[in-house]
Amino acid sequence: MTAGQATIYIIDDDASVRRALVRVMTQAGLPSEAFESAEAFLAALHQDDRGCIVADMTMPGMSGLDLKGLLESASVHLPLVLLTAHDTDETRAAARNAGAAAYFRKPVDIQALLDAVRWACQPATPKDPL
């Protein structure tokens, strides 16, 4: 990883989805790391890590939503892009209420995902004083 560059953390219990998303990020010039579960990601996370999480909303064990809540309670503010194969009004509302940076139904539109990830990784800019 280049100093100062954000890492895209891909968390999905489906190995083929993880491989495909790592390939997409690599081709787009975005460094990424893949994890089979939220628990595996948490075991590898360092407090100073920068980046964006792309996670499946529904996984065995801890879900993407559960992960977001746990990170927020630990004052780790990585933006979260949620993916789901089970798109419903309830899942969309849950993602919105959790403060997800973006929400996509699988299969995901790759360009839209890349745009969302790049947007989520941008450093916050201070507001201009009035």
C-alpha positions as CSV (number, residue, x, y, z in Angstrom):
1,M,0.0,0.0,0.0
2,T,1.3,3.5,-0.9
3,A,1.7,5.8,2.1
4,G,-1.5,7.8,2.7
5,Q,-3.5,5.7,0.2
6,A,-6.7,4.2,1.5
7,T,-7.3,0.5,1.4
8,I,-10.6,-1.1,0.3
9,Y,-11.5,-3.8,2.8
10,I,-13.7,-6.4,1.1
11,I,-15.7,-8.6,3.5
12,D,-17.9,-11.3,2.0
13,D,-18.5,-15.0,3.0
14,D,-18.5,-16.0,-0.7
15,A,-15.0,-16.6,-2.0
16,S,-15.9,-16.0,-5.6
17,V,-17.3,-12.5,-4.7
18,R,-14.2,-11.7,-2.8
19,R,-11.9,-12.7,-5.6
20,A,-14.0,-10.7,-8.2
21,L,-14.1,-7.6,-6.1
22,V,-10.3,-7.7,-5.4
23,R,-9.7,-8.1,-9.1
24,V,-12.0,-5.1,-9.8
25,M,-10.2,-2.9,-7.2
26,T,-6.8,-4.0,-8.5
27,Q,-7.7,-3.1,-12.1
28,A,-8.9,0.3,-10.8
29,G,-5.7,0.9,-9.0
30,L,-7.2,0.7,-5.6
31,P,-5.3,-1.4,-3.0
32,S,-7.6,-3.9,-1.3
33,E,-7.6,-6.7,1.2
34,A,-10.3,-9.4,1.4
35,F,-11.8,-11.2,4.5
36,E,-14.2,-14.0,4.7
37,S,-16.0,-12.6,7.7
38,A,-16.4,-9.5,9.8
39,E,-14.6,-11.2,12.6
40,A,-11.5,-11.9,10.5
41,F,-11.5,-8.3,9.4
42,L,-11.6,-7.1,13.0
43,A,-8.7,-9.4,14.0
44,A,-6.6,-7.7,11.3
45,L,-7.8,-4.1,11.8
46,H,-5.3,-1.5,13.2
47,Q,-6.6,1.7,14.8
48,D,-4.8,3.9,12.2
49,D,-6.1,2.0,9.1
50,R,-7.6,4.2,6.4
51,G,-10.0,3.2,3.8
52,C,-13.4,2.0,3.0
53,I,-15.2,-1.3,3.8
54,V,-17.2,-3.1,1.1
55,A,-19.2,-5.7,3.0
56,D,-22.0,-8.2,2.4
57,M,-25.0,-7.2,4.5
58,T,-25.9,-10.7,5.4
59,M,-23.1,-13.2,6.5
60,P,-22.9,-16.0,9.0
61,G,-21.8,-14.5,12.3
62,M,-21.5,-10.8,12.3
63,S,-23.4,-9.0,9.5
64,G,-22.2,-5.9,7.7
65,L,-24.6,-3.8,9.8
66,D,-23.4,-5.3,13.0
67,L,-19.8,-4.5,12.0
68,K,-20.7,-0.9,11.3
69,G,-22.3,-0.6,14.8
70,L,-19.3,-2.2,16.5
71,L,-16.8,0.0,14.7
72,E,-18.7,3.2,15.5
73,S,-18.9,2.3,19.2
74,A,-15.1,1.8,19.1
75,S,-14.7,5.2,17.4
76,V,-13.4,3.7,14.2
77,H,-15.0,5.7,11.4
78,L,-14.4,3.7,8.2
79,P,-17.1,4.4,5.5
80,L,-19.1,1.3,4.7
81,V,-20.5,0.3,1.3
82,L,-23.1,-2.5,1.8
83,L,-23.9,-5.2,-0.8
84,T,-26.9,-7.6,-0.6
85,A,-28.5,-10.3,-2.6
86,H,-31.7,-9.8,-0.6
87,D,-32.8,-6.2,-1.5
88,T,-36.0,-5.2,0.4
89,D,-37.4,-1.9,1.7
90,E,-36.3,-3.1,5.1
91,T,-32.7,-3.7,4.1
92,R,-32.5,-0.4,2.3
93,A,-33.8,1.4,5.4
94,A,-31.5,-0.5,7.7
95,A,-28.5,0.5,5.5
96,R,-29.6,4.1,5.4
97,N,-30.2,4.2,9.2
98,A,-26.8,2.7,9.9
99,G,-25.1,5.5,7.9
100,A,-23.8,3.4,5.0
101,A,-22.0,5.4,2.4
102,A,-23.7,3.4,-0.3
103,Y,-26.0,0.3,-0.8
104,F,-26.0,-2.0,-3.8
105,R,-28.0,-5.1,-4.8
106,K,-26.0,-8.0,-6.1
107,P,-25.0,-8.4,-8.8
108,V,-23.5,-5.0,-8.4
109,D,-22.9,-2.4,-11.2
110,I,-19.1,-2.3,-11.1
111,Q,-18.7,1.3,-12.2
112,A,-21.3,2.5,-9.7
113,L,-19.4,0.5,-7.0
114,L,-16.1,2.1,-7.9
115,D,-17.6,5.5,-8.0
116,A,-19.1,5.0,-4.5
117,V,-15.8,3.6,-3.1
118,R,-13.8,6.5,-4.5
119,W,-16.3,9.0,-3.1
120,A,-16.3,7.3,0.3
121,C,-12.5,7.4,0.5
122,Q,-12.2,11.1,-0.2
123,P,-10.9,13.0,2.9
124,A,-13.5,15.2,4.5
125,T,-13.0,18.8,3.5
126,P,-13.6,21.6,6.0
127,K,-16.6,23.8,5.3
128,D,-15.9,27.3,4.1
129,P,-16.6,29.9,6.7
130,L,-19.5,32.2,5.9
